[in-house]
Amino acid sequence: MPRTRPGRVRTKHTNRRAPLLLSTMAPEDYNVRPNEVKSIACPDCHTWRRIMGDTVLKIRPHDITDKVAEGEKPTACLGSEQLVIVDIDIRRWQARQDRLLCDAMPQDNRRAARQFYKPVPTPATPVSRLRAEVTLETTRQTYLAHRKGCTRCTGRQHCTDGGMLARRYVLALTTERRQSDIRQDLERKQQRAARTQAQNWPAVRSQQWAKHGGAAVERANNTCAERLPGAHSEFHGPGLPA
């Protein structure tokens, strides 16, 4: 990539005019931004020309017309090699120019239109990775449906998803058998406890009656004595059987 030659002044020759002060020109007729090429509208030909130099600034030599008719000699502009003095506050000038550009810009272009991006739908979760309710029947139906539609699952060979579904089906089958054994064992214990209670119920009932009943309680229950309002029964108290 060719290197750009810096625009420095190579001669002390000038147009012998008094230096041009930027404060005497309109702010929109020159550009002295720090990160851009310095340029100015020539006061004589009113065309934009480059400003050369770093310490000593001059307008680049130029002609009055860029396109000269055939057979004619170009005429040098009297504003060529005009000394320029920057006697302004560049920061204030730049802030003013930015404000003028913003005001001159159409209202629709001052701020970027708000973008509404449609969210990309997430891909559907493969059947082999679903974490829904796992039962023996659902795992069996899922495995058989995959085997029916998959061309790589043949015989004892499985693809990645097929192998995962097969392992899930075997796990569900083992879990179902274990739970079935637990349920049968629990039912046998409940039936044994019910038979034992039925066999011992008469003896238990006799012990309860002997503890909380007796001849005195039976006679009191069979006696129909008249009670005055507000009177307490002789059987009132914590010793009264339920």
Secondary structure, DSSP 8 states (H G I E B T S, - for coil): ---------------S---EEGGGS-GGGEE--TTS--EEE-TTT--EEEEE-SSSEEE---BS-SS--TT----B-TTTT-EEE--S-HHHHHHHHHHHHHHHS-GGGSS---------------GGG--S---HHHHHHHHHHHHHH-SS--TT---HHHHHHHHHHHHHHHHHHHHHHHHHHHHHHHHHHHHHHHHHHHHHHHHHHHHH--HHHHHHHH------TT---TT-STTS--
